Amino acid sequence: MRVYGMQPINQSEILEGGVAMRIQPAKRIDIVRVKFVKEFSILYRNRRISALSDAYELAKEFMEV
């Protein structure tokens, strides 16, 4: 008869689904806030944005800085 020895599990290991896994330390993440602020207004001759291409044409001028 064969005798199997058990290896002790360190305190930094946990059992998950029958497999010992190491606990990873928490990772710090950055929290970012984006805020829209009205700075000015312009006149838009079409008066209504009904398609994505209309919005693109309007915003394209502001993106080309």
C-alpha positions as CSV (number, residue, x, y, z in Angstrom):
1,M,0.0,0.0,0.0
2,R,1.3,3.4,-1.0
3,V,1.2,6.3,1.4
4,Y,0.5,9.7,-0.1
5,G,1.7,12.8,1.7
6,M,-0.2,16.1,1.7
7,Q,1.6,19.3,1.1
8,P,0.5,22.2,3.3
9,I,-1.2,25.1,1.5
10,N,0.1,28.6,2.4
11,Q,-2.3,31.2,3.8
12,S,-1.8,33.1,0.5
13,E,-3.5,30.3,-1.4
14,I,-7.2,29.5,-1.6
15,L,-9.2,26.6,-3.0
16,E,-11.3,27.5,-6.0
17,G,-13.0,24.7,-7.9
18,G,-10.8,22.1,-6.2
19,V,-7.6,23.8,-7.5
20,A,-5.4,25.9,-5.2
21,M,-4.8,29.4,-6.6
22,R,-2.8,32.3,-5.4
23,I,-4.6,35.5,-4.3
24,Q,-3.5,38.4,-6.4
25,P,-3.1,41.8,-4.8
26,A,-5.7,44.5,-5.7
27,K,-4.8,46.8,-8.6
28,R,-5.3,50.5,-8.4
29,I,-7.3,52.0,-11.3
30,D,-7.8,55.6,-12.3
31,I,-11.3,57.1,-12.3
32,V,-11.8,59.7,-15.0
33,R,-14.6,62.2,-15.4
34,V,-15.6,63.7,-18.7
35,K,-17.7,66.8,-18.6
36,F,-19.3,68.7,-21.5
37,V,-19.3,72.5,-21.1
38,K,-21.1,74.8,-23.5
39,E,-18.6,77.4,-24.6
40,F,-20.4,79.0,-27.6
41,S,-23.1,78.3,-30.2
42,I,-23.1,78.3,-34.0
43,L,-25.8,78.5,-36.7
44,Y,-26.5,75.3,-38.6
45,R,-28.3,75.9,-41.8
46,N,-30.0,72.5,-42.1
47,R,-31.7,73.0,-38.7
48,R,-32.0,69.2,-38.1
49,I,-29.5,66.4,-37.8
50,S,-31.3,63.4,-39.3
51,A,-28.3,61.2,-40.3
52,L,-24.9,60.2,-39.0
53,S,-23.3,62.0,-41.9
54,D,-25.0,65.3,-40.9
55,A,-23.5,65.0,-37.4
56,Y,-20.1,64.1,-38.9
57,E,-20.1,67.2,-41.1
58,L,-21.0,69.4,-38.2
59,A,-18.4,68.0,-35.8
60,K,-15.7,67.7,-38.4
61,E,-14.9,71.4,-38.1
62,F,-14.3,71.2,-34.4
63,M,-12.1,68.1,-34.7
64,E,-9.6,69.7,-37.1
65,V,-7.7,71.7,-34.6
